[in-house]
Amino acid sequence: MDQVQQLRPHVLIFPFPAQGHVNSMLKLAELLCLAGINITFLVSNNIHNRLLRHTNVVSRFSKYPGFHLDHYPDAYDESKVHIAQEIMDLCTALQSVVKPFLKELLSKDPAHGTRKDRPPFSCIIVDGFLSLALDVAEEIGLPLICFRTISAGAFWTYFCIPRLVEAGELPFPGDEMNLPIENVKGMEGFLRRCDLPSFLRVGDLTNPDFNLLLKEALQTPRAKGLILNTFEDLEGCILSHFRTHCRNLYTIGPLHAHLRARLQLQEANSNNSNSNSLWEEDKSCIKWLDNQPPKSVLYVSFGSIAIITRETLLEFWHGIVNSGVRFLWVIRPNSVNVGLGDDVLDSTKSKSKSTPEMELEEATKERGCMVGWAPQEDVLAHPAIGGFLTHSGWNSTLESIAEGVPMICWPCFADQQPNSRFVGEIWKIGLDMKDTCDRVIVEKMVRDLMVERKDEFLHRADEMAKLARKSIEEGGSSFCNLVRLIDDIVKG
Ligand code: UDX
């Protein structure tokens, strides 16, 4: 590292160990590298190995002499994390393994092995779900900025928990999920019980997972600032409420598009892959898409964590096939609960198949493509894609918005429930199918999105995509907020 680089700020970026978090925080890391800032990106040993195996992260970042990929000892097997309980167990395990590691890494002792050739840390950017870093940063006296990788809307509902409890709206008695929720400011009139994040569906306020989540959210104002992967035109009505709690908000999304735009400014016609996938991408689906008519294909993916049952898979499969629409479906390895380690695609290959199952396979051969993991950003940007059946993870939602692709939302857990409500009811760029999974409904929604109301949805999605693009252009809100973030890091 040369002397100029030695004088530049050095930021530790510390994501929660899961695909969606690592993905968006690596995009931020590259944006800061482009501004000449030194970055140490800290992941678990397991995620480190997967990034090395499935991405070009090392060669891609080699052009930034100030970038360093570091890793801490594994605290938990992240591949086992599928449900709320496991997420909470992972958080607990991180507390015991990562806290001491961070203390040593951030310690001002320059003799620390991994830092010998790098300047001392000047700031930490930590995933908002890891308040353990706040304690360490405060102890050492380093400024810390939080980055929540979820939507402002979803995060805002966590902030409103005390108010919901005070007003008697949490926990909710009975199981009538369509009743309105009145005490989340900015969402009165459209938020229902079923649209609250799944973690809030607890019968008992002493539930430890619920309390951990609440504690994490309420600590955010202790940070010097809060970064959100969103943009003002998308969530302005919520952000104004947020600003009453967090004095310094940086809305700099959609990050993947923001990074792409900055890279293109630097290297005209840059079309290099900047995948951060933790699974091997099957690029054959792009060739398959090349042979499909424009806006004709429904892309189906439920993200990196959710698992579904074989029954659910069959409802979706029948519904999609019956709609007559072409489809590209990602079925992640081990993401279907078929019992005893079977893989669903293997299980459908069994010799004793029923006639309906054979028909499904025939239809899939004719107008479908199934892969284990796709290059999703490239898929959504492909002209053949006309709709996205999604679990409403925030990265997927933003990637779809940025490409003007309408969605059918089938939220599984956490922040996905409020996200899908915004898509269906506020932005009106898709349909919210939450809490039902029935082949007749699937078929109807796919036909509505891809055939009957296609133009209407495409038009609105296109308008939103224009706003997303405007936000990351020079002078746009996300562009200016990123400049401000970089200035604040440089000034210290
Ligand atoms: C979950 C949450 O729901 C999300 O909102 C939160 O911020 C992180 O944890 P996840 O299931 O990973 O996320 O979904 P999502 O946020 O949509 O992220 C998935 C990422 O994997 C996306 O960036 C998507 O492009 C990528 N992906 C997914 C692929 O690259 N290929 C695939 O085949 C599927």
Residues whose N, C-alpha, C, O or C-beta is under 5 A from the ligand:
A	BS01	UDX	Q19 G20 H21 N23 T149 I150 S277 S301 F302 G303 S304 I305 A306 V330 W373 A374 P375 Q376 E377 S392 G393 W394 N395 S396 T397 F413 D415 Q416
